[in-house]
């Protein structure tokens, strides 16, 4: 804990809190627009949350492996941690209350948030250990440029490719061929196979920020702000040629989300690490056990949806009986429910932090 950067823990905690918030509305039929994903192209605040976490994974990799001697044990730990994350994600996707407590194989979704975190962590950690920063910059740039060229210019069975949601979209095409029925939607998956490549670039951009934070440079806040604005500007320019799109994890999406992440981190870093202002403790608690809190929130939410109470679920019963009232709108009821869920997990994170329980996945 001594070598942790306070701003990174706070930023990680904010990200986890937002992930829980947007995943747990009272009802999906009444959600404020900023808490929903963009329909396809474009982005909302909600679309920033997951890439923020992968960006932080890159920063954390720098602090975990920058000064350590790399041995066979190091690689084993990386593999084991990746498999744990993938395994937890598959468990969430496969679990059901009907014996033997797993869905029929054909109904299991293979990709997912934790699976992508596991894969991105694995490849980013290996690349960081094996390559210097200049080579990492080259790899990151190559991924983003090659992904754009592949998605936008390589024909599919003689048909011109598209960035739209269609059979001649390379990401959708490969997901359908490789994953078949094991996807979130029948025609694509937002955590699919091909889009995992640019997700690695998101984490590599976090690596560069981590290297900056560990460096001896004096004006880190200014450099972070300049880098963030540059990434954001470049991403919006690229949007003209390769639309910002979370489902495809487009190259422009990588730059824009990394830009926002860097700007926000710069602000938090200035107040917490430069000015030593005491704030954001509630988020620091959540950030210290981020994966544990996220997994529990996802698993319990699934239980609440599966367990029946009369002709509805535990989730439905709680929302209808405790949060829905004639004198407030359904959208307000829905967001209040989500805030209640967030409060519970922040309190849980606080208890774990105070008891010095830090669960590593």
C-alpha positions as CSV (number, residue, x, y, z in Angstrom):
1,X,0.0,0.0,0.0
2,X,3.0,2.4,0.6
3,X,3.8,2.7,-3.1
4,X,0.3,3.3,-4.3
5,X,-0.6,6.6,-6.0
6,X,-3.6,8.0,-4.2
7,X,-5.1,9.5,-7.4
8,X,-5.0,6.1,-9.2
9,X,-6.9,4.4,-6.3
10,X,-9.5,7.2,-6.3
11,X,-9.9,7.1,-10.1
12,X,-10.2,3.3,-10.0
13,X,-12.8,3.6,-7.2
14,X,-14.8,6.2,-9.2
15,X,-14.8,3.9,-12.2
16,X,-16.0,0.9,-10.2
17,X,-18.8,3.0,-8.6
18,X,-19.9,4.1,-12.0
19,X,-19.8,0.6,-13.4
20,X,-22.1,-0.6,-10.6
21,X,-24.3,2.5,-11.0
22,X,-25.0,2.0,-14.7
23,X,-25.4,-1.7,-14.4
24,X,-28.1,-1.6,-11.7
25,X,-31.0,0.7,-12.6
26,X,-34.4,0.0,-11.0
27,X,-35.8,-0.7,-14.4
28,X,-34.1,-0.6,-17.9
29,X,-37.3,0.9,-19.3
30,X,-36.7,4.2,-17.5
31,X,-33.1,5.3,-17.5
32,X,-31.7,8.8,-18.0
33,X,-29.8,9.0,-21.3
34,X,-26.3,9.6,-19.8
35,X,-26.6,6.3,-18.0
36,X,-27.2,4.3,-21.2
37,X,-24.8,3.3,-23.9
38,X,-24.9,4.9,-27.3
39,X,-27.1,3.0,-29.7
40,X,-24.1,2.4,-32.1
41,X,-21.8,5.3,-33.2
42,X,-21.0,8.1,-30.8
43,X,-20.6,7.9,-27.0
44,X,-22.2,8.8,-23.7
45,X,-20.7,9.1,-20.2
46,X,-21.5,5.5,-19.7
47,X,-19.4,4.4,-22.6
48,X,-16.4,5.9,-20.9
49,X,-16.5,3.7,-17.8
50,X,-15.2,0.3,-19.0
51,X,-12.3,1.8,-21.1
52,X,-11.4,3.9,-18.0
53,X,-10.9,0.6,-16.1
54,X,-8.8,-1.0,-18.8
55,X,-6.8,2.3,-18.9
56,X,-6.2,1.9,-15.1
57,X,-5.2,-1.7,-15.6
58,X,-2.3,-0.4,-17.7
59,X,-1.2,2.1,-15.0
60,X,-1.3,-0.6,-12.4
61,X,0.8,-2.9,-14.5
62,X,3.6,-0.3,-14.5
63,X,3.5,-0.2,-10.7
64,X,3.4,-3.9,-10.4
65,X,6.2,-4.9,-12.7
66,X,8.3,-1.8,-13.4
67,X,11.1,-2.5,-10.8
68,X,10.6,-6.1,-10.1
69,X,12.9,-8.8,-11.3
70,X,11.0,-10.9,-13.9
71,X,11.2,-14.6,-13.4
72,X,9.2,-17.7,-14.4
73,X,7.1,-17.1,-11.2
74,X,6.2,-13.7,-12.6
75,X,4.8,-15.1,-15.8
76,X,2.9,-17.8,-13.8
77,X,1.3,-15.2,-11.7
78,X,0.2,-13.2,-14.7
79,X,-1.3,-16.3,-16.3
80,X,-3.1,-17.4,-13.1
81,X,-4.5,-13.9,-12.6
82,X,-5.8,-13.8,-16.2
83,X,-7.4,-17.2,-15.9
84,X,-9.0,-16.2,-12.6
85,X,-10.6,-13.1,-14.2
86,X,-11.7,-15.1,-17.2
87,X,-13.1,-17.9,-15.0
88,X,-15.1,-15.4,-12.8
89,X,-16.5,-13.9,-15.9
90,X,-17.5,-17.2,-17.4
91,X,-19.1,-18.2,-14.1
92,X,-21.2,-15.1,-14.1
93,X,-22.3,-15.8,-17.7
94,X,-23.1,-19.5,-17.0
95,X,-24.6,-19.4,-13.5
96,X,-28.3,-20.2,-13.0
97,X,-30.4,-21.4,-10.1
98,X,-31.6,-24.5,-11.9
99,X,-29.6,-27.7,-11.1
100,X,-26.8,-28.2,-12.0
101,X,-26.6,-24.4,-11.6
102,X,-25.2,-23.8,-15.1
103,X,-27.0,-22.9,-18.3
104,X,-27.2,-25.2,-21.2
105,X,-23.8,-24.9,-23.0
106,X,-25.3,-23.3,-26.2
107,X,-26.8,-20.5,-24.1
108,X,-23.6,-19.5,-22.3
109,X,-22.1,-16.1,-23.4
110,X,-18.4,-16.6,-23.7
111,X,-17.2,-12.9,-23.8
112,X,-17.8,-10.4,-21.0
113,X,-16.3,-7.6,-19.0
114,X,-14.2,-9.7,-16.7
115,X,-13.1,-11.9,-19.6
116,X,-11.9,-8.9,-21.5
117,X,-10.1,-7.5,-18.4
118,X,-8.3,-10.8,-18.0
119,X,-7.2,-11.0,-21.7
120,X,-6.2,-7.3,-21.8
121,X,-4.2,-7.7,-18.5
122,X,-2.4,-10.7,-19.9
123,X,-1.3,-9.3,-23.2
124,X,-0.5,-5.8,-21.8
125,X,1.6,-7.2,-18.9
126,X,3.6,-9.5,-21.2
127,X,4.2,-6.6,-23.7
128,X,5.2,-4.3,-20.9
129,X,7.7,-6.8,-19.5
130,X,9.2,-7.7,-22.9
131,X,9.4,-4.3,-24.6
132,X,10.7,-0.8,-23.9
133,X,8.4,2.2,-24.0
134,X,9.4,3.1,-27.6
135,X,8.5,-0.4,-28.8
136,X,5.2,-0.2,-26.9
137,X,4.4,3.1,-28.6
138,X,5.0,1.3,-32.0
139,X,2.8,-1.7,-31.0
140,X,0.0,0.6,-29.8
141,X,0.1,2.7,-32.9
142,X,0.2,-0.4,-35.1
143,X,-2.8,-2.0,-33.4
144,X,-4.9,1.2,-33.9
145,X,-3.9,1.8,-37.5
146,X,-4.1,-1.9,-38.6
147,X,-7.5,-2.2,-36.9
148,X,-8.8,0.8,-38.8
149,X,-7.4,-0.5,-42.1
150,X,-8.8,-4.0,-41.5
151,X,-12.3,-2.8,-40.5
152,X,-12.6,-0.1,-43.1
153,X,-10.8,-1.4,-46.3
154,X,-10.6,-5.2,-46.4
155,X,-13.5,-6.7,-48.3
156,X,-15.6,-9.5,-46.7
157,X,-16.3,-12.3,-49.2
158,X,-16.1,-9.7,-52.0
159,X,-18.3,-7.2,-50.2
160,X,-17.1,-3.7,-49.1
161,X,-16.8,-3.6,-45.3
162,X,-18.9,-1.3,-43.1
163,X,-18.7,0.3,-39.7
164,X,-22.4,-0.1,-39.3
165,X,-24.1,-3.0,-37.5
166,X,-24.3,-5.4,-40.4
167,X,-23.1,-8.8,-41.6
168,X,-20.3,-7.1,-43.6
169,X,-18.8,-5.5,-40.5
170,X,-15.6,-7.4,-39.7
171,X,-16.0,-7.4,-35.9
172,X,-19.6,-8.7,-36.2
173,X,-18.6,-11.2,-38.9
174,X,-15.7,-12.7,-36.9
175,X,-17.7,-12.8,-33.7
176,X,-20.5,-14.7,-35.4
177,X,-18.0,-17.2,-37.0
178,X,-16.0,-17.8,-33.8
179,X,-18.6,-17.4,-31.1
180,X,-21.8,-18.5,-32.8
181,X,-24.6,-18.5,-30.2
182,X,-22.3,-17.6,-27.4
183,X,-22.7,-13.8,-27.8
184,X,-24.6,-11.0,-26.1
185,X,-26.7,-10.3,-29.2
186,X,-27.4,-12.6,-32.1
187,X,-25.2,-10.6,-34.5
188,X,-22.4,-9.1,-32.3
189,X,-20.9,-8.8,-28.9
190,X,-19.5,-5.6,-27.4
191,X,-16.7,-7.6,-25.8
192,X,-16.1,-9.7,-28.9
193,X,-13.0,-11.3,-30.4
194,X,-11.7,-8.7,-32.8
195,X,-12.5,-5.7,-30.7
196,X,-10.2,-7.1,-27.9
197,X,-7.2,-6.0,-30.0
198,X,-7.9,-2.2,-29.7
199,X,-8.9,-2.8,-26.0
200,X,-5.2,-3.8,-25.5
201,X,-4.2,-0.4,-27.0
202,X,-6.4,1.3,-24.4
203,X,-4.5,-0.5,-21.6
204,X,-1.1,0.4,-23.3
205,X,-2.1,4.1,-23.2
206,X,-2.6,3.6,-19.5
207,X,0.9,2.1,-19.4
208,X,2.4,5.3,-20.8
209,X,0.6,7.4,-18.2
210,X,1.8,5.0,-15.5
211,X,5.4,5.5,-16.7
212,X,4.9,9.2,-16.6
213,X,3.6,9.1,-13.0
214,X,6.6,7.0,-12.0
215,X,9.1,9.3,-13.8
216,X,11.1,12.2,-12.3
217,X,9.4,14.8,-14.4
218,X,8.4,17.9,-12.4
219,X,5.3,19.1,-14.2
220,X,3.3,15.9,-14.4
221,X,-0.1,17.5,-14.1
222,X,0.6,19.8,-17.1
223,X,1.9,17.0,-19.2
224,X,-1.1,14.8,-18.3
225,X,-3.5,17.6,-19.3
226,X,-1.6,18.2,-22.6
227,X,-1.6,14.5,-23.4
228,X,-5.2,14.1,-22.5
229,X,-6.3,17.0,-24.7
230,X,-4.1,15.8,-27.6
231,X,-5.6,12.3,-27.4
232,X,-9.1,13.7,-27.2
233,X,-8.6,15.9,-30.2
234,X,-6.9,13.2,-32.3
235,X,-9.8,10.8,-31.4
236,X,-12.5,13.3,-32.6
237,X,-10.6,14.0,-35.8
238,X,-10.3,10.2,-36.4
239,X,-14.0,10.0,-35.8
240,X,-14.5,11.6,-39.2
241,X,-13.0,8.5,-40.8
242,X,-13.5,5.7,-38.2
243,X,-16.6,6.5,-36.1
244,X,-16.3,6.5,-32.3
245,X,-18.0,3.3,-31.3
246,X,-17.8,1.3,-28.1
247,X,-19.3,-1.9,-29.5
248,X,-16.5,-2.0,-32.1
249,X,-14.0,-0.4,-29.7
250,X,-12.9,1.7,-32.7
251,X,-9.5,3.3,-32.8
252,X,-11.1,6.8,-32.4
253,X,-13.0,5.4,-29.4
254,X,-9.6,4.3,-27.9
255,X,-8.1,7.8,-28.2
256,X,-11.2,9.7,-27.0
257,X,-11.7,7.5,-23.9
258,X,-8.0,7.6,-23.1
259,X,-8.0,11.3,-23.5
260,X,-10.9,11.8,-21.0
261,X,-9.3,9.3,-18.6
262,X,-6.0,11.2,-18.7
263,X,-7.7,14.6,-18.2
264,X,-9.7,13.3,-15.2
265,X,-6.7,11.6,-13.7
266,X,-4.7,14.8,-14.1
267,X,-7.3,16.7,-12.1
268,X,-7.4,14.1,-9.3
269,X,-3.6,13.8,-9.3
270,X,-3.2,17.5,-8.9
271,X,-5.4,17.7,-5.8
272,X,-4.6,14.4,-4.2
273,X,-0.9,13.8,-4.9
274,X,0.4,17.3,-5.6
275,X,-1.7,19.4,-3.2
276,X,-2.2,16.6,-0.7
277,X,-5.9,17.4,-0.3
278,X,-7.8,14.8,1.6
279,X,-10.7,13.9,-0.6
280,X,-12.2,11.0,-2.4
281,X,-11.7,8.6,0.4
282,X,-15.0,6.9,-0.3
283,X,-13.8,6.1,-3.8
284,X,-10.4,5.0,-2.5
285,X,-12.1,2.3,-0.5
286,X,-13.9,0.9,-3.5
287,X,-10.7,1.1,-5.6
288,X,-8.7,-1.0,-3.1
289,X,-11.0,-4.1,-3.8
290,X,-12.2,-3.1,-7.2
291,X,-12.6,-6.5,-8.8
292,X,-14.1,-8.1,-5.7
293,X,-16.7,-5.4,-5.3
294,X,-17.6,-5.5,-9.0
295,X,-17.9,-9.3,-9.1
296,X,-20.1,-9.3,-5.9
297,X,-22.3,-6.6,-7.3
298,X,-22.8,-8.5,-10.6
299,X,-23.4,-11.9,-8.9
300,X,-25.8,-10.6,-6.3
301,X,-27.7,-8.6,-9.0
302,X,-28.0,-11.8,-11.0
303,X,-29.3,-13.6,-7.9
304,X,-31.9,-10.9,-7.4
305,X,-33.0,-11.3,-11.0
306,X,-33.2,-15.1,-10.8
307,X,-34.9,-15.6,-7.4
308,X,-38.7,-15.4,-7.7
309,X,-41.1,-13.6,-5.4
310,X,-44.6,-14.3,-6.5
311,X,-44.8,-13.5,-10.2
312,X,-41.7,-11.2,-10.1
313,X,-38.1,-11.4,-8.9
314,X,-36.5,-10.1,-5.8
315,X,-35.2,-7.2,-7.8
316,X,-38.6,-6.4,-9.2
317,X,-40.3,-6.7,-5.8
318,X,-37.8,-4.4,-4.1
319,X,-38.1,-1.8,-6.8
320,X,-41.8,-1.9,-7.1
321,X,-42.6,-1.9,-3.4
322,X,-39.8,0.4,-2.0
323,X,-38.9,2.8,-4.8
324,X,-41.9,3.3,-7.1
325,X,-44.2,6.1,-5.9
326,X,-46.9,8.1,-7.6
327,X,-45.3,11.5,-6.6
328,X,-42.0,10.8,-8.3
329,X,-41.1,9.8,-11.9
330,X,-40.1,6.3,-12.8
331,X,-36.7,7.5,-13.9
332,X,-36.0,9.1,-10.5
333,X,-37.1,5.9,-8.8
334,X,-34.8,3.9,-11.1
335,X,-31.7,6.0,-10.4
336,X,-32.5,6.1,-6.6
337,X,-32.5,2.3,-6.7
338,X,-29.1,2.3,-8.5
339,X,-27.7,4.7,-5.9
340,X,-28.9,2.5,-3.1
341,X,-27.0,-0.4,-4.6
342,X,-23.9,1.7,-5.0
343,X,-24.1,2.8,-1.4
344,X,-24.3,-0.7,-0.2
345,X,-21.1,-1.8,-2.0
346,X,-19.2,1.4,-1.0
347,X,-20.0,0.6,2.6
348,X,-18.9,-3.0,2.0
349,X,-15.6,-1.7,0.5
350,X,-15.2,0.6,3.4
351,X,-15.5,-2.3,5.9
352,X,-13.0,-4.3,4.0
353,X,-10.6,-1.4,3.8
354,X,-10.8,-0.6,7.5
355,X,-10.2,-4.3,8.4
356,X,-7.2,-4.2,6.0
357,X,-8.8,-7.0,3.8
358,X,-7.5,-6.6,0.3
359,X,-8.6,-9.5,-1.9
360,X,-6.4,-10.0,-4.9
361,X,-7.9,-11.7,-7.9
